[in-house]
Structure formats: C-alpha cells, structure tokens
C-alpha cells in the first residue's frame, strides 16, 4: 500500500472540518479540503505543552494560526525525548480523532 501524501497546511485549516471515516479496514480517515482527501499533514510549529509518560506522550503545537495535539504510544514515545516546550518542530503525521 502506498503512503498518502503529507500536505503542508496551517493548523487553522483543520478547524471545523469533519473527519470522514472509511469503511475498509486499512483505508485512512481523512478531511476534505477542496478536491483533496487529506489523511496526513506536514507542519512546522512551536511546542507549547508536553506530557510524557512511559507508555504515552503528547505535545501541544502552535503554528501561529491554531493549536493541535500530537499523540504517540508505546515504543514511539521515545521519539519525543529531547523535545522541550518552546522548541520548533517539524511534524509529519496521520490525522486522527481521539475521543
């Protein structure tokens, strides 16, 4: 399966958009912007909050237009080691709804 394109977006572009759930097990959820179905984004933002435990971690990111929470679990938690509040980060990831 080919990896979806990670679109460069302002975080405010995500506000008010409904996630479209796919019926097929391995088809990613997405938001529609224009004629594009976006399931991955590429953004540069400032870390404004960090919460890191052994099995779970999250960052709150602010790109000047809006904020978003980035989450990771299990073995991927170590990816956030060395990242601190105030750091500028490049994040490429899947869009998902949580709770």
C-alpha positions as CSV (number, residue, x, y, z in Angstrom):
1,X,0.0,0.0,0.0
2,X,1.4,3.4,-1.0
3,X,1.8,6.1,1.7
4,X,-0.5,9.0,1.4
5,X,0.9,12.5,0.7
6,X,1.6,14.6,3.7
7,X,0.1,18.0,2.8
8,X,1.6,21.3,4.2
9,X,-1.2,23.1,6.0
10,X,-1.8,25.8,8.5
11,X,-3.3,24.2,11.6
12,X,-6.3,26.6,11.4
13,X,-7.2,24.8,8.1
14,X,-8.2,21.8,10.2
15,X,-10.7,23.7,12.4
16,X,-14.3,22.8,11.9
17,X,-13.5,20.0,9.5
18,X,-15.3,16.7,9.9
19,X,-13.2,13.5,9.7
20,X,-14.5,11.2,7.1
21,X,-14.3,7.6,8.3
22,X,-13.5,4.9,5.7
23,X,-15.4,1.6,5.7
24,X,-12.3,-0.5,4.7
25,X,-10.0,-1.6,7.5
26,X,-6.8,-0.2,6.1
27,X,-8.2,2.9,4.4
28,X,-7.3,6.0,6.3
29,X,-9.8,8.5,7.7
30,X,-9.5,12.0,6.0
31,X,-10.7,15.5,5.8
32,X,-11.7,17.1,2.6
33,X,-10.2,20.4,1.5
34,X,-11.2,21.4,-2.0
35,X,-10.9,18.3,-4.1
36,X,-8.2,16.7,-1.9
37,X,-8.7,13.9,0.7
38,X,-6.1,14.7,3.3
39,X,-5.1,12.0,5.8
40,X,-1.6,13.1,6.6
41,X,-0.2,16.6,7.3
42,X,3.3,18.2,7.3
43,X,3.6,21.2,9.7
44,X,6.1,23.3,11.5
45,X,5.1,24.6,14.9
46,X,6.2,25.6,18.4
47,X,5.8,23.1,21.3
48,X,3.6,24.9,23.9
49,X,2.9,21.9,26.2
50,X,4.4,18.4,26.7
51,X,3.1,15.4,28.6
52,X,5.3,12.3,28.6
53,X,4.8,9.1,30.5
54,X,6.3,5.6,29.9
55,X,3.6,4.3,27.5
56,X,2.1,7.6,26.2
57,X,3.2,11.1,25.2
58,X,1.6,14.2,23.8
59,X,2.7,17.6,22.5
60,X,0.5,20.7,22.0
61,X,1.7,22.5,18.9
62,X,1.0,26.1,17.8
63,X,1.8,27.3,14.3
64,X,0.5,30.9,14.9
65,X,-2.9,30.1,13.4
66,X,-4.2,27.4,15.7
67,X,-3.1,24.6,18.1
68,X,-3.2,20.8,17.7
69,X,-2.4,17.9,20.0
70,X,0.1,15.3,18.8
71,X,0.0,11.9,20.5
72,X,2.1,8.8,20.4
73,X,2.1,5.5,22.3
74,X,4.3,2.5,23.2
75,X,7.7,2.4,21.6
76,X,7.1,5.6,19.7
77,X,7.2,7.7,22.9
78,X,11.0,7.8,22.8
79,X,10.7,9.9,19.6
80,X,9.7,12.8,21.8
81,X,12.8,12.6,24.1
82,X,14.8,15.7,23.9
83,X,11.9,17.9,22.7
84,X,11.1,20.7,25.1
85,X,8.4,23.4,25.5
86,X,9.5,26.3,23.2
87,X,11.2,24.1,20.6
88,X,10.3,24.4,16.9
89,X,9.4,21.1,15.4
90,X,8.6,19.6,12.0
91,X,5.8,17.0,12.4
92,X,4.6,14.7,9.7
93,X,1.7,12.5,10.8
94,X,-1.7,11.0,10.3
95,X,-4.8,12.9,11.1
96,X,-7.0,11.0,13.6
97,X,-9.7,11.8,16.1
98,X,-9.2,10.9,19.7
99,X,-12.3,10.6,22.0
